[in-house]
Amino acid sequence: MQDEIPQEIKESRVAELMEIQQNISSELNEKRVGQIYKVLIDRKEGEFFVGRTEFDSPEVDQEVLIPEEYNLKSGNFYSIFITGSTDFDLFGIPPTPPTP
């Protein structure tokens, strides 16, 4: 079958779908604020440890960003209290004070 759809229409459709997905993601993330989740720490990036909840897939779902002051270790699970959200990310802290 030949590709008869002009490139600008394809790009417009992708942009429309991404906007819809952004709104859905934002609403779902807002519902997670105030909850505690089991989070697997994947890596440290800049001033944050980056992880994902036990329900999320890498490179597909949102990430959980935890400030570096909490001195977490990659590969470990932690209970994380979700303090805020953006369209595609969550912010959280351990429910206990940081380790000195």
C-alpha positions as CSV (number, residue, x, y, z in Angstrom):
1,M,0.0,0.0,0.0
2,Q,1.3,3.4,-0.9
3,D,1.8,6.1,1.8
4,E,-0.7,8.8,0.7
5,I,-0.8,10.9,3.9
6,P,1.2,14.1,3.7
7,Q,3.9,14.6,6.3
8,E,2.4,17.7,7.8
9,I,-0.9,15.8,8.5
10,K,1.1,12.9,10.1
11,E,2.9,15.4,12.3
12,S,-0.3,17.2,13.3
13,R,-1.9,13.9,14.3
14,V,1.1,12.9,16.4
15,A,1.0,16.4,18.1
16,E,-2.7,16.0,18.8
17,L,-2.2,12.5,20.3
18,M,0.7,13.7,22.5
19,E,-1.4,16.5,23.9
20,I,-4.1,14.1,24.8
21,Q,-1.6,11.8,26.4
22,Q,0.0,14.7,28.3
23,N,-3.4,15.6,29.8
24,I,-4.1,11.9,30.8
25,S,-0.6,11.5,32.3
26,S,-0.9,14.8,34.3
27,E,-4.3,13.8,35.8
28,L,-3.0,10.3,36.8
29,N,0.2,11.7,38.3
30,E,-1.8,14.3,40.3
31,K,-3.8,11.4,41.9
32,R,-0.5,9.9,43.2
33,V,0.5,12.9,45.2
34,G,0.2,12.2,48.9
35,Q,0.6,8.4,48.5
36,I,3.6,6.2,49.4
37,Y,4.9,3.8,46.7
38,K,7.6,1.2,46.6
39,V,10.2,2.8,44.2
40,L,13.2,1.1,42.5
41,I,16.1,3.5,42.2
42,D,17.6,3.3,38.7
43,R,20.3,6.0,38.7
44,K,21.5,9.4,40.0
45,E,21.1,12.2,37.5
46,G,22.1,15.7,38.5
47,E,20.6,16.6,41.8
48,F,18.2,13.7,41.9
49,F,18.0,10.0,42.3
50,V,15.7,8.7,39.5
51,G,13.5,5.7,40.1
52,R,10.2,4.2,39.2
53,T,7.3,2.7,41.1
54,E,6.8,-1.0,41.1
55,F,4.0,-0.5,38.6
56,D,6.0,1.4,36.0
57,S,8.2,0.3,33.1
58,P,11.5,2.0,32.3
59,E,11.4,4.4,29.3
60,V,7.6,4.2,29.1
61,D,6.1,5.5,32.3
62,Q,6.9,8.4,34.5
63,E,10.0,8.6,36.7
64,V,10.1,9.4,40.4
65,L,12.7,12.1,41.3
66,I,14.1,12.1,44.8
67,P,16.6,14.8,46.0
68,E,20.2,13.6,46.3
69,E,20.3,14.5,50.0
70,Y,18.6,11.3,50.8
71,N,21.7,9.2,49.8
72,L,19.8,6.3,48.1
73,K,21.5,3.4,46.3
74,S,20.8,2.3,42.7
75,G,19.2,-1.1,42.5
76,N,17.4,-0.8,45.8
77,F,13.7,-0.4,46.6
78,Y,12.6,2.4,49.0
79,S,9.2,3.6,50.3
80,I,8.8,7.0,48.8
81,F,6.1,9.6,49.7
82,I,5.0,11.5,46.5
83,T,5.2,15.2,47.2
84,G,4.4,16.6,43.7
85,S,4.0,15.9,40.0
86,T,4.4,17.3,36.6
87,D,2.9,16.0,33.3
88,F,5.4,13.1,33.1
89,D,7.3,12.9,36.4
90,L,6.7,12.5,40.1
91,F,8.7,14.0,43.0
92,G,9.1,12.3,46.3
93,I,11.0,11.8,49.5
94,P,11.5,8.9,51.9
95,P,9.0,9.2,54.7
96,T,11.9,9.2,57.2
97,P,14.6,11.9,57.6
98,P,17.6,11.8,55.3
99,T,20.7,9.8,56.3
100,P,23.6,12.0,57.3
